[in-house]
Amino acid sequence: MGYSYSSAAVAVSVLVVALAAAASGQLSTTFYASSCPTALSTIRSAVNAAVAREPRMGASLLRLHFHDCFVQGCDASILLADNATFRGEQGAFPNVNSLRGFEVISSIKTQLEASCRQTVSCADILAVAARDSVVALGGPSYPVELGRRDGMTTNQTMANTNLHPPTTDLGNFVTSFAGKGLSPTDLVVLTGAHTVGVAQCTNFRSRLYGESNINAPFAASLRASCPQAGGDTNLAPLDSTPNAFDNAFFTDLIAGRGLLHSDQELYRGDGSGTDALVRVYAANPARFNADFAAAMVRMGAIRPLTGTQGEIRLNCSRVN
Ligand code: HEM
């Protein structure tokens, strides 16, 4: 009896481990431990230097990983430049004249090609650079699962349909994240990435001039740099502390100081939708940090290419 009980327990735990491995697509935190032991330190040094030069770069690198993972999975498709046969994701509406940080990734790749030829994928560089950016700006650290391979295609149409504009309502985001295997909690906590970085006037103008659930002095202060006509590329911080990874994004939302319509959708103030969760993260920064780290690991595991799928690119901006 005791024996059969423990075999069953072992069988169950083996199954649980197998399912967990399948869920993360056979990724592993020690993937480069013997093939390129300097990979992680090389990426960390480069990210730290880039963020020291310009804190916003940490935000930009974090966003690159998100925009990569939401289109065809985390396969570095976002890094492929246009060529004669395809129009890449960089030209898609949410990305064009907005995504940045490509040169930091490219310089990391050049360094890694010199030390570990054709070993470290561009998709993994994006995932590690995102984590290191969060840490450099004062956020939580977490082990990054590695072993993604690089995709050989890119899909501008998919980028336009999978990355929604900031005028979108909560329900559509919940559906979109569910399509990637992410929960409404993941949606709220990952959008908490807007604790760092900035947005262009064109992305929040309609909120400034057309919405009533915005803090009045906050809106007035933004209207000066984001007029009703012109100034499309003028920048404003996504929360009150744009160079610090903290939980001010959530306390700002409760005060009606969400910059994007999509951000304020997370807190409508009537107890509906995800209001309660925003209150939890506003009250508990440690909980935000822990949940953010776990959600980043889940986002980083969206449909990775592994094993013999895809390739290890030599240059992140083109297929081999
Ligand atoms: C839920 C839906 C989301 C929408 C609609 C959205 C939309 C936007 C928009 C419109 C901007 C400003 C772009 C510009 O004006 O050039 C932005 C910036 C940013 N987003 Fe999101 N975002 C979302 C979720 C996320 C997630 C999940 C992450 C990361 C995990 C993220 C990370 C960032 C960061 C860090 C910035 C600032 C980038 C910089 O300063 O260069 N966003 N987002």
Residues whose N, C-alpha, C, O or C-beta is under 5 A from the ligand:
A	BS01	HEM	R56 A59 S60 L62 R63 F66 N97 S98 H164 P165 P166 L190 T191 A193 V196 G197 V198 A199 Q200 N203 S262
